[in-house]
Amino acid sequence: MSIKNYKTLTWILTIAINGLIALSFFLPKFSSLKAYNFSVLPQLNAVLNGLTFISLIFALIAIKRKNMSIHKLFIFLAFSFTSFFLISYLIYHFTTPSTKYSGSDLFRYIYYFILLTHILLAIIIVPLALISIGLGLNNKIVEHRKITRWSMPIWLYVSLTGVIVYLMISPFYLK
């Protein structure tokens, strides 16, 4: 795939992914799926975020040791876990009402700060991760290194805060 086509695909995927996530909060929930119990999905999402974080750490260690094949393997795993997370996240939010955080004032401020930074950086990481992966796959190493100085810490932050957000909101899920 040419770089031009890859960039076009990256922006199409970025708009589609972020658009679907936004729609999942504003559209009515799919009532035809009420027969299914999706209550386990937030926990699964936290596990997938945790696995993404761990995979990214191992990818970082591998590349610091100049082990390109192991680095690629762990980036592939991180991307796969993130993709499964996205599917699970969309299923949950298209079918289940949002949960309101009901913790004390101090923890509410902390929760919403973490959530807000998580959301904003999650929007940004979509194109950054796709571009980083594309540059790496096309052996554009100089460009890949430049963008991963930003994409790796952001992706790590988003995956870790995804777990933290789950841990903070999980006591308030309807059972």
C-alpha positions as CSV (number, residue, x, y, z in Angstrom):
1,M,0.0,0.0,0.0
2,S,1.4,3.4,-0.9
3,I,2.0,6.0,1.8
4,K,-0.7,8.3,0.3
5,N,-3.2,5.5,0.4
6,Y,-2.2,4.6,4.0
7,K,-2.6,8.2,5.1
8,T,-6.0,8.3,3.6
9,L,-7.0,5.0,5.2
10,T,-5.6,6.3,8.6
11,W,-7.8,9.4,8.5
12,I,-10.9,7.4,7.4
13,L,-10.4,4.9,10.3
14,T,-9.7,7.8,12.7
15,I,-13.0,9.6,11.8
16,A,-14.9,6.3,11.7
17,I,-13.6,5.0,15.1
18,N,-14.0,8.3,16.9
19,G,-17.4,8.9,15.3
20,L,-18.7,5.5,16.3
21,I,-17.5,6.1,19.9
22,A,-19.3,9.5,20.0
23,L,-22.5,8.0,18.5
24,S,-22.5,5.2,21.1
25,F,-23.2,7.9,23.7
26,F,-25.8,10.0,21.8
27,L,-27.9,7.4,20.0
28,P,-30.6,5.4,21.7
29,K,-29.5,2.1,23.0
30,F,-30.3,-1.0,21.0
31,S,-33.2,-2.4,23.0
32,S,-33.5,-5.5,20.7
33,L,-30.3,-6.8,22.4
34,K,-31.7,-6.6,26.0
35,A,-31.8,-10.4,26.1
36,Y,-28.0,-10.4,26.2
37,N,-26.1,-9.7,29.3
38,F,-23.2,-7.3,28.5
39,S,-22.3,-6.6,32.1
40,V,-19.0,-8.4,31.9
41,L,-17.7,-6.2,29.0
42,P,-16.4,-3.3,31.2
43,Q,-14.2,-5.9,33.1
44,L,-13.1,-7.4,29.8
45,N,-12.3,-3.9,28.5
46,A,-10.1,-3.3,31.6
47,V,-8.3,-6.6,31.0
48,L,-7.8,-5.7,27.3
49,N,-6.4,-2.3,28.3
50,G,-4.1,-3.9,30.8
51,L,-2.9,-6.4,28.2
52,T,-2.3,-3.5,25.8
53,F,-0.3,-1.6,28.4
54,I,1.9,-4.7,29.2
55,S,2.4,-5.4,25.5
56,L,3.5,-1.8,24.9
57,I,6.0,-2.1,27.8
58,F,7.5,-5.3,26.4
59,A,7.6,-3.7,22.9
60,L,9.5,-0.7,24.4
61,I,11.9,-3.0,26.2
62,A,12.5,-5.0,23.0
63,I,13.2,-2.0,20.9
64,K,15.6,-0.6,23.5
65,R,17.4,-3.9,23.3
66,K,17.3,-3.6,19.4
67,N,15.2,-6.7,19.1
68,M,13.0,-5.6,16.1
69,S,11.1,-8.9,15.7
70,I,10.1,-9.1,19.4
71,H,9.2,-5.4,19.2
72,K,6.9,-6.0,16.2
73,L,5.3,-9.0,17.9
74,F,4.4,-6.9,21.0
75,I,3.2,-4.0,18.9
76,F,1.0,-6.4,17.0
77,L,-0.3,-7.8,20.3
78,A,-1.0,-4.3,21.6
79,F,-2.8,-3.3,18.4
80,S,-4.8,-6.6,18.5
81,F,-5.8,-6.1,22.2
82,T,-6.8,-2.5,21.4
83,S,-8.9,-3.6,18.4
84,F,-10.7,-6.2,20.5
85,F,-11.2,-3.5,23.2
86,L,-12.7,-1.2,20.7
87,I,-15.2,-3.8,19.5
88,S,-16.2,-4.7,23.1
89,Y,-16.4,-1.1,24.1
90,L,-18.7,-0.2,21.2
91,I,-21.0,-3.2,21.9
92,Y,-21.2,-2.2,25.5
93,H,-21.9,1.5,24.9
94,F,-24.4,0.9,22.1
95,T,-26.4,-1.4,24.3
96,T,-26.0,-0.2,27.9
97,P,-26.7,3.2,29.5
98,S,-23.7,5.1,30.9
99,T,-22.9,4.7,34.6
100,K,-22.6,7.9,36.7
101,Y,-19.7,8.2,39.0
102,S,-21.0,8.5,42.6
103,G,-17.9,8.7,44.7
104,S,-16.9,11.4,47.2
105,D,-16.0,14.9,46.0
106,L,-12.3,14.4,46.2
107,F,-12.4,11.1,44.3
108,R,-14.9,12.6,41.8
109,Y,-12.5,15.3,40.9
110,I,-9.7,12.8,40.5
111,Y,-11.9,10.5,38.5
112,Y,-13.1,13.2,36.1
113,F,-9.6,14.5,35.6
114,I,-8.3,11.0,34.7
115,L,-11.4,10.4,32.5
116,L,-11.1,13.7,30.7
117,T,-7.4,13.3,29.9
118,H,-8.0,9.6,29.0
119,I,-10.8,10.6,26.5
120,L,-8.8,13.5,24.9
121,L,-5.7,11.4,24.5
122,A,-7.7,8.4,23.3
123,I,-9.0,10.6,20.4
124,I,-5.5,11.6,19.6
125,I,-3.9,8.2,19.8
126,V,-6.0,6.7,17.1
127,P,-4.2,8.4,14.2
128,L,-0.9,8.5,16.0
129,A,-0.9,4.8,16.6
130,L,-2.0,4.0,13.0
131,I,0.6,6.3,11.5
132,S,3.3,4.9,13.8
133,I,2.5,1.4,12.8
134,G,2.3,2.3,9.2
135,L,5.7,4.0,9.2
136,G,7.2,1.0,11.0
137,L,5.7,-1.5,8.6
138,N,7.0,0.5,5.7
139,N,10.5,0.7,7.2
140,K,10.4,4.5,7.5
141,I,12.5,4.2,10.6
142,V,13.5,7.9,11.0
143,E,9.9,9.1,10.7
144,H,8.7,6.2,12.8
145,R,11.0,7.1,15.7
146,K,9.9,10.8,15.5
147,I,6.2,10.0,15.9
148,T,6.6,7.2,18.4
149,R,8.2,9.7,20.8
150,W,4.7,11.0,21.1
151,S,2.5,8.0,20.3
152,M,4.1,5.5,22.7
153,P,3.7,7.5,25.9
154,I,0.2,8.5,24.9
155,W,-0.8,5.0,24.1
156,L,0.7,3.8,27.4
157,Y,-1.2,6.5,29.3
158,V,-4.5,5.8,27.5
159,S,-4.3,2.0,28.2
160,L,-3.3,2.5,31.8
161,T,-5.9,5.1,32.6
162,G,-8.5,2.9,30.9
163,V,-7.8,0.4,33.7
164,I,-7.8,3.1,36.4
165,V,-11.2,4.5,35.1
166,Y,-12.7,1.0,35.2
167,L,-11.4,0.4,38.8
168,M,-12.8,3.8,39.9
169,I,-16.3,3.4,38.3
170,S,-16.8,-0.3,38.7
171,P,-18.4,-0.1,42.2
172,F,-21.2,2.0,40.7
173,Y,-22.2,-0.3,37.9
174,L,-25.7,-1.6,38.1
175,K,-25.7,-5.3,38.9
